[in-house]
């Protein structure tokens, strides 16, 4: 579920309080005061985890303003991506582009991919097979994220200089591959969705349950963004989401 503007503002308040308390704790010579401060810190950190269990947005300072602008002008370019604050893919991931792409992949996985399940949309045989082939790209990118985050954290923890240099080269190579393969995955989804919508609008019977509306089962699915939408509306937003992502990914040259 996307974080609301109100939740972003609350996270900002708590983060500011945490920074102030950390400064007091660092400078205080009074053991009793340090104890009280440590309890307050734990309270604010727990509250932040309750608000955003998946982590704290990487762009927390600007996220509330971003959401406000989306609300005031929902038809603006980038309107869908504006709903989702950027999250770090791992605690020590400081590459803005990697965190952005990782966030969009997680949004795709949580909010959009579920509608392609046959419990929501039943495609005809050929398009069902094509969909299965596209979805396999997601399985590959999940593995890539896991490998990259492990390398990032291992690099951060490494102490020996020669090992850090080796991990740095590995991290840079994995980052280029991750970005290039993420672009390819979003491209495959965009092409499939564009094809399906084009054939539907041309009168083709590519979807067997076209009159249904998207209804998620909250026991098994975390998705909420497309709840209640008609199938054409949901597919159209999914396609627009992938198009906005593709506009923002700078594809690297992975040969170097």
Buried (B, 14 or more C-beta within 10 A) or exposed (E): EBBEBEBBBBBBEBBEBBEEBEEBBEEBEEEEEBEBBEEBBEEBBEBBEEBBEBBBBBBBEEBBEBBBBBEEEEEEEBBBBBBBBBBBBBEEBEBEBBBBBBBBBBBBBBBBBBBBEEEBBBBBEEBBEBBEEBBEBBEEBEEBBEBBBEBBBBBBEBEEEEEBEEBEEBBBEBBBBBBBBBBBBBBBBBBBBBBBBEBBEEEEEBBBEEEEBBEBEEEEBEBEBBBEBBBBEBBBBBBBBBBBBBEBBEEBEEEE
